[in-house]
Amino acid sequence: MNYYQELSLLPQEEIPIHFLWSKVFQQVHLGLVEIQDDQKRVPIGVSFPDYVIGEKYSVLGGKLRLFAQDEATLARFDASKWLARLSDYVHYTGIRSVPEKLKGYALYQREQPKTSKERLARRYANRHSMDYEIVLNGSVELSVKSGSKADCEKKLMRYGEMPHKTVTTPFIRLKSLSSDKTFCLWIKKTMASDPSGNTYSSYGLSATSTVPEF
């Protein structure tokens, strides 16, 4: 990826940064959807240069970079168009060349944690066409592995009684374009030694295509 554009969020006392992330990234997502190809591949990847990985939790920071192979792709995306109504809360640079000296490369990919009892209950409800509240608070039949064997046995369990597990991966709360429902986009960062790939999802994320780190 040879060119980039950097966005800096400008939180204010009455507008916290997590709320800004939701608004800004929703607009970026809309713009990326518009330039995806027939196979839903996007030529722009994103990075979070202030991303901090911690043992107890990680944070996205307050900056976002958009990367592309050529300047024309970022110009076609047109950040000013998508961020016009948020101009008081986000600053974006012009299109710049990626510096020659890099720290390395990174993968920013979507992670879907399976530790949330609410999320598991919602998935069960959708799969079995049941009411979410009934599934969360009542007993449901689940397949559980018995010991070290591959065999599973059916057990009645309650999602609502499962212990809470902390997810350290940071997320951005977004609204689905198809269902209009709110969901969490968990974003995992992994360092890589070499560059790879140049296509991304409509969130600018990929499990195989890297972006430069500097």
NORQUI-V538873 format. One line per field, one symbol per residue. phi: phi as a letter, one per 20 degrees, with the letter a starting at -180 (. if undefined). Layout:
phi = ???
This chain:
phi = .dcbcdddfcfcgecfffffgfffffffggffgfdfefemedecddbcfegcecfeaccfncccdddbfcfffffffmgfffdgfdffcbdceffcffffedfqcbddcfdcgdeffffffffffffdldfgffffddecececfemefffdcececdffefffdfdeffbcecdffedmeebdeecddcfcecfbmbccefdmdaeceecfdb
